[in-house]
Amino acid sequence: MRSSGLSWIAALAAAAGLAAGAAGCADGARASSAAPAESPLPAVAAVRADAGAVESTLELSGNLVPDTRVDIRSKLPGTLDQVLVQVGDRVTTGQVLATLDRREIDAQVDAADAAIAVARASVDAADAAFQNAAQELDRSRNLFDKGAIPKQRLEAAETQWRASRAQRDLAAANVEQANAAQRRAREVQRDATLRSPIAGVVVVRNYDGGSLVGPATDKPVLAVADLRVLKLEAGVSELDAGRLKVGTMARVTLPAKPGETFDGRLTALAPEVDPHNRHFRVDIRVANPGTALLSGMYATARLITGTAEGVIVPREAVFDRQGGRAVYRIQGDTIAIVAVTEGLNDGKRVALLSGLQAGDTIVADARREVAEGARVRVVRAN
């Protein structure tokens, strides 16, 4: 009985010892899991700096207008006989576009022609009279030298000769006057026919046959525009004007022609500022051989004002530092601040002239401040 009791006590003691050991192991495991783990590195967006070129540009917007546009008006007051073209018709230089009622004008031309014929006949008569007076004067001089006639008769012959000469000169002057009147009448006759001074397209027609027109009419009879070349008229500030020069190439885009680009050229830069808006006027001409562009379309011209080669990085990657400019360069997983020299930029990218080499990895957006020497996890920027 005593031995049985001892065995039971020993068993209880052994069980207690195992329980204590298990509890100790569990506490050790919990202590191990509660130890702090190492924090992950902060992620930064990075880009690779590559060698390349950047274009500095200036954008100007406005409406396209014909490079050449002519209003055709009647120089004469009168009634339109007929208008021979419609809006949209293509015309050539010298083509007849409209005519005035010219019955009265034609009659004036006929009268001028008749006046010339009369004046020329008067010249013939005056010339014959002058020749006769000259012969009579020669006879009178011979007779006077021989003493056959008195001096009074010689003087009368001389007077008649001078009068005949004056009549001949007057008749010749009348011919010139008649010729001038004829030229004026024919000029008026020509003005009764309205012709196109240029090759182009009829863009305006304001009157029909039977309408009264003249120099005082508010509107032109017709307007013709040469649409083979259009121009964009715009204004630039004093600072921008200094970046431009005649001959600068331009890329022209239009909302009406999405996805298409047209070549243009800066052809005029006003030498004087407009006092109303302090802008200098510029003209950008755009070739339009197929007339794909229409007058009045809204367009934007992008002028290339300069080109620079260097290491190309996003503009946001460069920041101010100690009076200069710098970037965050990533070496392995460590940040280094590098001073750089900026060149031209196109608004999105900038060419660095010194400080970086092609192939360097930098922080894409320096607006997020990073400490020099900090370790980071690189994430490639889109």
C-alpha positions in Angstrom: 0.0 0.0 0.0 2.8 2.4 0.8 4.6 1.6 -2.4 1.5 2.2 -4.5 1.0 5.6 -2.9 4.6 6.6 -3.7 4.3 5.6 -7.3 1.2 7.8 -7.7 3.0 10.8 -6.2 5.9 10.3 -8.5 3.7 10.2 -11.5 2.0 13.5 -10.5 5.4 15.1 -10.0 6.6 14.0 -13.5 3.4 15.3 -15.1 3.9 18.7 -13.4 7.4 18.8 -14.7 6.3 18.2 -18.3 3.6 20.9 -18.0 6.1 23.4 -16.7 8.5 22.6 -19.6 5.8 23.0 -22.2 4.8 26.3 -20.7 8.4 27.5 -20.9 8.7 26.6 -24.5 5.4 28.4 -25.4 6.6 31.6 -23.6 9.9 31.4 -25.5 8.1 31.1 -28.9 5.9 34.1 -28.1 9.0 36.2 -27.1 10.7 35.3 -30.4 7.7 36.3 -32.6 7.4 39.6 -30.8 10.9 40.7 -31.9 10.7 43.8 -34.4 11.3 42.9 -38.1 13.4 45.2 -40.5 11.2 48.0 -42.2 10.9 47.9 -46.1 12.7 50.6 -48.1 10.6 53.6 -49.4 9.7 53.3 -53.1 10.6 56.1 -55.5 9.8 56.5 -59.2 13.0 56.6 -61.3 13.9 57.2 -64.9 17.0 56.6 -67.0 18.7 59.7 -68.4 19.5 59.3 -72.1 21.4 61.4 -74.5 19.3 63.3 -77.0 18.0 66.6 -78.2 15.3 69.0 -77.1 13.5 71.6 -79.1 12.4 74.9 -77.6 9.1 75.9 -79.1 6.6 78.7 -79.1 2.9 78.1 -79.8 0.7 80.7 -81.5 -3.0 80.4 -82.4 -5.4 82.2 -84.6 -7.6 81.9 -87.7 -6.2 81.1 -91.1 -6.8 83.7 -93.8 -5.8 83.8 -97.5 -2.4 85.2 -98.2 -3.9 87.1 -101.1 -7.5 88.3 -101.1 -8.9 91.0 -103.5 -12.2 92.8 -103.3 -13.5 93.6 -106.8 -15.5 96.8 -107.0 -16.9 98.8 -109.9 -15.0 102.0 -110.6 -18.1 103.4 -112.4 -21.5 104.1 -111.1 -24.0 102.0 -113.1 -26.1 98.9 -113.4 -24.8 95.4 -113.4 -25.6 93.7 -116.6 -24.6 90.2 -115.5 -22.5 88.4 -112.9 -20.8 85.4 -114.5 -19.5 83.5 -111.4 -20.7 81.9 -108.2 -19.1 81.5 -104.8 -16.7 78.6 -104.9 -15.9 79.0 -108.6 -12.2 78.9 -109.6 -11.1 81.8 -111.8 -8.0 82.7 -113.6 -6.1 86.0 -113.9 -7.9 88.3 -116.2 -11.1 86.3 -116.4 -14.3 88.3 -116.8 -16.4 88.1 -113.7 -19.2 90.6 -114.3 -20.2 93.4 -116.7 -22.0 96.7 -116.4 -24.7 98.0 -118.8 -22.4 99.9 -121.2 -24.7 101.1 -124.0 -24.0 104.7 -123.1 -20.3 104.1 -122.6 -20.1 102.5 -126.0 -21.8 105.5 -127.5 -19.2 107.8 -125.9 -16.4 105.6 -127.4 -18.0 106.0 -130.8 -18.2 109.7 -130.4 -14.5 109.9 -129.4 -13.6 107.8 -132.5 -15.5 110.3 -134.7 -13.9 113.3 -133.1 -10.5 111.9 -133.9 -11.5 111.5 -137.6 -12.7 115.1 -137.7 -9.5 116.4 -136.0 -7.3 114.5 -138.4 -9.2 115.9 -141.4 -8.7 119.4 -139.9 -4.9 118.7 -139.7 -4.9 117.7 -143.4 -6.7 120.9 -144.3 -4.5 123.1 -142.1 -1.3 121.4 -143.5 -2.4 122.1 -147.1 -3.1 125.7 -146.2 0.3 126.0 -144.6 2.1 124.5 -147.6 0.2 127.0 -149.9 1.1 129.9 -147.7 4.8 128.8 -147.6 4.9 128.7 -151.4 3.2 132.1 -151.7 5.8 133.6 -149.3 8.6 132.3 -151.4 7.2 133.9 -154.5 6.6 137.1 -152.7 10.2 137.2 -151.6 11.5 136.6 -155.1 9.3 139.3 -156.5 10.2 141.8 -153.8 13.9 141.1 -154.4 13.4 142.0 -158.1 11.4 145.1 -157.1 8.2 143.7 -158.7 6.1 144.1 -155.6 6.0 146.5 -152.7 7.1 145.5 -149.2 3.6 145.7 -148.0 2.6 142.7 -150.1 5.6 140.7 -148.8 4.6 141.4 -145.3 1.0 140.2 -146.0 2.4 137.0 -147.4 4.5 136.5 -144.2 1.5 137.2 -142.0 -0.5 134.6 -143.9 2.2 132.0 -143.5 2.4 132.5 -139.8 -1.4 132.3 -139.5 -1.4 129.0 -141.5 1.3 127.6 -139.4 -0.7 128.4 -136.2 -3.8 126.8 -137.7 -1.7 123.7 -138.5 -0.4 123.5 -134.9 -3.9 124.0 -133.6 -5.3 121.2 -135.7 -2.4 118.9 -134.5 -3.3 119.8 -130.9 -6.9 119.1 -131.5 -5.9 115.6 -132.7 -3.9 115.0 -129.5 -6.9 116.2 -127.5 -9.2 113.9 -129.4 -6.8 111.0 -128.9 -6.8 111.6 -125.1 -10.6 111.7 -125.1 -10.7 108.5 -126.9 -8.2 106.8 -124.5 -10.4 108.0 -121.6 -13.5 106.7 -123.2 -11.9 103.3 -123.9 -10.6 103.2 -120.3 -14.2 103.8 -119.1 -15.3 101.1 -121.5 -12.8 98.6 -120.0 -13.8 99.5 -116.5 -17.3 98.4 -117.3 -16.0 94.9 -117.4 -14.9 93.5 -114.0 -12.0 91.0 -114.3 -10.2 89.0 -111.7 -6.7 90.4 -111.0 -5.5 87.1 -109.5 -6.1 83.4 -109.9 -8.1 81.9 -107.1 -11.6 81.1 -105.8 -14.6 83.4 -105.6 -15.3 83.7 -101.9 -17.9 86.5 -101.9 -20.7 87.5 -104.3 -22.8 90.4 -103.0 -24.9 91.5 -106.1 -26.8 90.1 -109.0 -27.5 91.4 -112.5 -29.7 94.6 -112.4 -28.1 95.9 -109.1 -26.8 99.5 -108.9 -23.2 99.6 -108.0 -20.4 102.1 -108.0 -17.3 103.4 -106.0 -19.6 104.5 -103.1 -21.1 101.1 -102.7 -20.5 99.7 -99.2 -19.8 96.1 -100.4 -17.6 94.8 -103.2 -19.3 93.2 -106.1 -17.1 90.1 -105.6 -14.1 88.9 -103.7 -11.5 86.5 -105.0 -8.9 84.7 -102.7 -5.9 82.7 -103.6 -6.2 79.7 -101.3 -3.0 78.0 -102.4 -1.2 79.8 -99.5 -2.9 80.7 -96.2 -1.5 82.6 -93.3 -2.0 82.7 -89.6 -1.8 86.2 -88.2 -0.9 86.4 -84.5 0.8 88.6 -81.9 3.8 87.8 -79.7 5.1 89.5 -76.6 8.4 91.4 -76.5 10.1 88.5 -74.8 8.9 86.0 -77.4 9.6 88.3 -80.3 13.3 88.3 -79.4 13.3 84.5 -79.8 11.9 84.6 -83.4 13.4 85.3 -86.7 12.0 85.3 -90.2 12.3 81.9 -91.8 11.7 79.9 -88.7 9.8 76.7 -89.5 6.4 75.9 -87.9 4.3 72.9 -87.5 0.6 73.8 -87.9 -2.3 71.7 -86.5 -6.0 72.3 -86.6 -8.9 70.9 -84.5 -10.8 70.4 -87.8 -8.0 68.2 -89.1 -7.1 65.9 -86.1 -4.0 63.9 -86.6 -2.7 66.0 -89.5 0.3 68.4 -89.4 1.0 71.0 -92.0 4.3 72.7 -92.7 4.5 76.5 -92.2 7.1 79.2 -92.1 7.4 82.6 -90.3 7.5 85.1 -93.1 6.9 88.4 -91.4 7.7 89.9 -88.0 6.6 93.4 -87.4 9.4 95.8 -86.5 7.1 97.9 -84.4 5.0 97.0 -81.3 1.3 97.5 -81.4 0.7 100.2 -78.7 -2.7 98.8 -77.8 -1.6 95.3 -76.7 2.2 95.6 -76.6 2.4 92.7 -79.1 4.4 92.3 -82.3 2.4 91.0 -85.3 3.7 87.9 -87.0 2.6 86.1 -90.2 3.0 82.4 -90.6 2.3 81.2 -94.1 1.1 77.6 -94.7 1.2 76.0 -98.1 -2.2 74.6 -99.2 -1.7 73.1 -102.6 -4.7 70.7 -102.4 -6.9 73.4 -100.7 -7.4 71.0 -97.8 -7.4 74.0 -95.5 -10.2 76.6 -95.7 -10.1 80.2 -94.9 -11.3 81.0 -91.4 -10.2 77.6 -89.8 -8.7 77.9 -86.3 -5.1 76.7 -86.2 -2.1 76.5 -83.8 1.4 77.0 -85.1 4.3 75.5 -83.1 7.5 77.4 -83.9 10.9 75.8 -83.2 13.0 78.6 -81.6 16.0 76.5 -80.7 17.5 73.0 -80.4 19.9 71.8 -77.7 21.7 68.4 -77.3 22.5 66.9 -73.9 21.3 64.4 -71.3 17.5 64.4 -71.4 15.5 64.2 -68.2 12.0 65.1 -67.1 11.6 68.8 -66.2 10.2 67.8 -62.8 13.4 65.9 -62.0 15.4 69.1 -61.6 15.1 71.2 -58.5 16.7 74.3 -56.9 19.6 73.8 -54.5 21.9 76.4 -53.1 21.4 78.9 -55.9 21.8 76.3 -58.6 20.0 73.3 -60.0 20.4 69.6 -59.1 18.9 66.1 -59.5 18.6 63.0 -57.3 20.8 60.3 -58.7 20.3 56.8 -57.6 23.5 54.6 -57.2 22.4 51.1 -56.3 19.8 51.9 -53.7 21.3 55.1 -52.3 20.4 58.7 -53.1 23.1 61.2 -54.2 22.4 64.9 -54.9 24.2 66.0 -58.1 24.5 69.6 -59.3 23.6 70.0 -63.0 23.6 72.7 -65.7 20.3 73.2 -67.6 19.9 73.9 -71.3 16.7 74.3 -73.3 13.5 72.7 -72.4 10.3 72.0 -74.3 8.0 72.3 -71.3 8.2 68.6 -70.5 11.8 67.6 -70.9 15.1 69.5 -70.3 18.5 69.0 -71.8 21.3 68.9 -69.1 24.6 70.2 -70.3 26.7 68.9 -67.3 26.4 66.9 -64.1 24.9 63.7 -65.5 25.9 61.0 -68.0 23.7 59.0 -70.3 22.6 55.9 -68.5 22.4 57.4 -65.0 19.2 56.6 -63.0 17.5 59.6 -61.3 14.4 60.3 -59.3 11.7 61.2 -61.8 9.9 63.8 -59.7 12.1 65.9 -57.4 9.1 67.6 -55.8 9.2 64.8 -53.3 12.2 65.7 -51.1 14.6 62.8 -50.5 17.6 63.0 -48.1 21.1 62.5 -49.5 22.4 59.1 -48.6 18.9 57.7 -48.0 18.3 54.1 -49.2 15.3 53.6 -51.5 13.6 51.0 -53.6 13.5 51.9 -57.3 10.3 51.7 -59.2 10.5 52.5 -62.9 8.3 55.5 -63.8 6.0 55.2 -66.8 
